Amino acid sequence: MSQTLPPLRLHHNAWITDDQEANRRFYEDVIGLPLVATWTEREVLSGTERAYSHTLYGLADGSALAFFQFANPEDQAEFKTDIDSTPLRHIAFKVEAEAQEAVRERVAAAGYAETNAHVIDHGYCVSLYVTDPNGLILEFVVDHPDVEKIDAERRATAHADLSRWLAGDHTSNNHWR
C-alpha cells in the first residue's frame, strides 16, 4: 500500500474579476503581490468557445492568486457567482508584523475605505482583514511567538478536540485569548 502524501503547497486560488486593471492596481500597487503572468486565452468552456484573460499574482512560496475576466459580458455573467459574503470565507496569508502593518498603511493611503480593513487578535495569531475589489476577503496573519508550541498542542489533540466538539461539548480550547 502506498503512502498518501499531502499536496506540496497551494498552487493558486482562482477568482472572477470584473475589472482586471482595478484588480491589478489593488493587488500589485497596494497589497504588493507582483503580477507574474497574464494568459490571454480562447478555449471551449461548457460547450462554447470563450475569450478570457487569466492573471496571476505571486506569493513568496511560488503559489499565486489567479483572476479571470471574460471578454464577452454574457460569459462573464455566466461564470461569475454570487459569493456567500461572510468573514469566514477568506484567503489567509502568513506575514511578518512589519508586512502586516505596511499592507494596512498602503490600503488606508490608497483610499480603499470599502476594504473594511480591521485587525483581530485571535490569541494564537493577530490578523488584518481586508476586502478586495471583487468582494474576496484577505487575511494577513502574524503568528504568535510560541507558534511551534501552539501548533504541536493542536496537532496532538486535533482528533480528540473534533470528537469532543461533535459530541456537543463546545467549550473553547483557545488558551491564548
N, C-alpha and C positions, 0 to 999 in steps of 0.2 A: 504494500500500500504506500503510495507516495505521500509525502508531507505537503500539506496545504500551506502555501506561502502567501502572506498578505501583499497587496499592491506595494510597489516601491515608493510611490508618492502620488499625490494628486497630479494629473497631467494638466487638466484645465477644467474650469467650470463655465458652462455656456449660458448665455442670456440673450434676449432680444432687446435691441435698442431702436428707438425711432429716429435718432439723430447721431450718426457716427462722429461728427465733428464736435458736438456738445459733449458727447461721451469721452472723446479723446482729450478735450480740454480738462474735464474733471479728473480723469484717471492719470493722465500724464502730467499736466501742468499743476494740478492742485494736490492730488494724492501722492504723486511721484512714481507711479508704475510706468515704466517705459513701454511705448508701443513697439513690439518686437516683430510683428508680422501683420500684413494685410493681405488676405486672399480674396481675389475677386473671381467669382465662380458662376458657371452656368451648370445646373445639374437638374436631373429629373427627381423631384420630391413629390411623393403622393400622386404619381402619375402625370405630373405636369412639369415641363422644363421651366426653371425659375432662375433669375439672376439675383445674386446677393453678394454682399461683402461680409467678410469674416475677419474681425480684428482680434489680436491677442496682446494682452498687457502682461509683461513678465514679472515674476517674483524671483527672489534670490536663489531658490532651490531648483529653478527651471520650470516650475509649474506656471500656469497663466490663468487669467480671466479672459474669456472669449465672448465676443458680442457679434450678433448677426443683424444685418439690416437688408431687407429685400428691396429691389428696385421698383417693383410693382406694388402700389399701395394695397391692392387686394391680397397679394401674397403676404404682405406684412401683417394685415389684419388676420389672415388665416392662421399664421404661426405664432402670433403674439397671444399670450394667455393672460387672463386676469390673475394677479397674484393674490394669495391669501395674506393680506397685509397684517403682519404680526411681528413683534420684535423677536420672536422665536425662530423665524425663518431668516437666516443671515449667513454670511460667509465670514469666518474669523481668521485673522492673520496674526501670527506671533511677531511682536516687535519689541524693541528696547524702549525704555521710558522716554528717551530723547526723541525717538522717531514718533512715538505716540503724540507727544506734545507738539512736534513740528507739523504733523498732519492736522491737529486741532487748530493750530495757528494759521496754517495755509487755508483751511476751509473757511475760517472766520474772515481772513483778509480778502479772500476771493468773493465774499458776499453771498455765500451759499446758505442763507438763513433757512431755506427749505430742507436742508440736510438734517435738521433736528439733532445736531451734534450734542452728545451728553456722555458723561462718564459715570460708570457704576463700579463700586468696589465690591467684588464678589467674595472677598476674603482670600481665596486661593489665587486670585488674579484681579487686575484692575483693567477695565475695558472702556474704550472710547467707541461709541456707536455713531455712525454717520450713514445717511441715506443718499444713494447716488441719484442722478437724474432719471433713472429708469425705475425707481422705487425699490431697488435692491439695497438691503441693509448690510453695511460692512462693519465688522468689529475688529478693532486693533487692540490686541491683548498683550499686557505686560504681566508675565508670570510672577508669582510670589517668590521671594528669595529662597524659600525652602521647597521649591517646586519638585525636586527629586524625591524628597521625603514624602510630600503630599501625594505625588503620583504613585509611589511604592505602596502607600497605605490604601489608596483607592483600588489599585490593581489587586492587592491581596484580598480585598473584601468585595470586589465587584459583583460576583455571583450571589454571595450571601446578601448584599445590600439590595440587589434587584429582587431576589426571592422574598425578602422581608417586606419590601415596598408592595410587591404584587399581592402579598398575603394581607395587606391592609394596614400595615404599620408605616405610617407616613411621617414619622419623626425625622428631623433633619440630621444628616451626618456631616454637615459642613461646620467643622470646629474652628474655622479660620475667619468667620464673620463676627 
